[in-house]
Amino acid sequence: MKLTNKNKTEIANAMTKWLAVESPERSGNKLSEKASISTAYISHLKNGKLEIPSDEVFRKIADAIGFSIVNDDNAELVELHWLTENFNKIQTVGGSARLKRKIVTMDSDESGLGKTHGLEYLSNNEPQTIYIKCTNTMGVKELLSLIMAALHIKEEGIKGNYNKLLAIRTKVTSAPGWLLIIDETEKVITRSSMLKVIWDIVDFCYGRCGLIVSGLNIIEEIERRAKKGRAGYKQTKRRLFTNIVKIHAISKKDMVYILKESGITNTDSVNWFIKNVSDYQMLSEYLKDLPAVASKINREDNTEKSIDEIFTPQFLHALFNEL
């Protein structure tokens, strides 16, 4: 699929925003390395010289910064995730935790706020960073095995959870710059065995490497159990409540920015989304199909209306009531 000038402009603009985020991993040299392209191409794009790089270079940049190109009639560029306040906060906090060897508890009150995507992106773009997602059926053995696999530690010959913990500790504390991310811990912190292994991980990480313990309403759950005198939860508070980062609901500023990126600037339509959409996941589901719907309408009506002209509040209400 040949890229249009609009595609190239959007990729160049997204690249500029990506580079503007304060992080050791967001330099021109890092992007050049990640995309396997010359820094000269990055300089050309920053200076608006879109005619010089090939389509292949544009595609490599799009892949490196988290964009995907959808093959539809208009070859529209779709941003699957956005550089929101939450996303930027997670990258900044994660980079700081890794470099300064901090223990961070990251909590959100709702799902769909971009926490998991932000943490996964962090693990893919920060060196020496591993991401582990907990599940409802996970036990201590499974958690330790996943961490060992992510650290490329062979389990062969290492018997027992204690020795596995020692192997993990040796790996992440033997050299500076490691960051462990344990996400969706709300699925395991109500079980004493899992709580204790998280204590152990916090203890050996303290002052030696970075650690992010993340989840949904985990602060509230730990507080509730500590007040009831449940064994272990007061100790958990002392270990995890020193550096808390809250992931907040989608802001009006982010909503306006995302809608503008998607071609919607009409005030009434923007207000419709603000009123009816509460999280990034829902917003992504709504927006991903808009270009295809607009193309179909323009073909059927033989018109060239913009997304902004088509998606009035009345049209949006009718469209999404059908979904």
Secondary structure as UniProt FT lines:
FT   HELIX           5..20
FT   TURN            24..25
FT   HELIX           28..35
FT   HELIX           39..46
FT   TURN            47..48
FT   TURN            50..51
FT   HELIX           55..64
FT   TURN            65..66
FT   STRAND          68..69
FT   TURN            73..74
FT   STRAND          77..78
FT   HELIX           85..100
FT   STRAND          103..108
FT   HELIX           115..125
FT   TURN            127..128
FT   STRAND          129..133
FT   TURN            136..137
FT   HELIX           140..150
FT   TURN            151..152
FT   TURN            156..157
FT   HELIX           161..173
FT   STRAND          179..183
FT   HELIX           185..187
FT   TURN            188..190
FT   HELIX           192..205
FT   TURN            206..208
FT   STRAND          210..216
FT   HELIX           218..227
FT   TURN            228..229
FT   TURN            231..232
FT   HELIX           233..240
FT   TURN            241..242
FT   STRAND          244..247
FT   HELIX           252..261
FT   TURN            262..263
FT   HELIX           267..276
FT   HELIX           280..287
FT   TURN            288..289
FT   HELIX           290..301
FT   HELIX           307..310
FT   HELIX           313..322
//
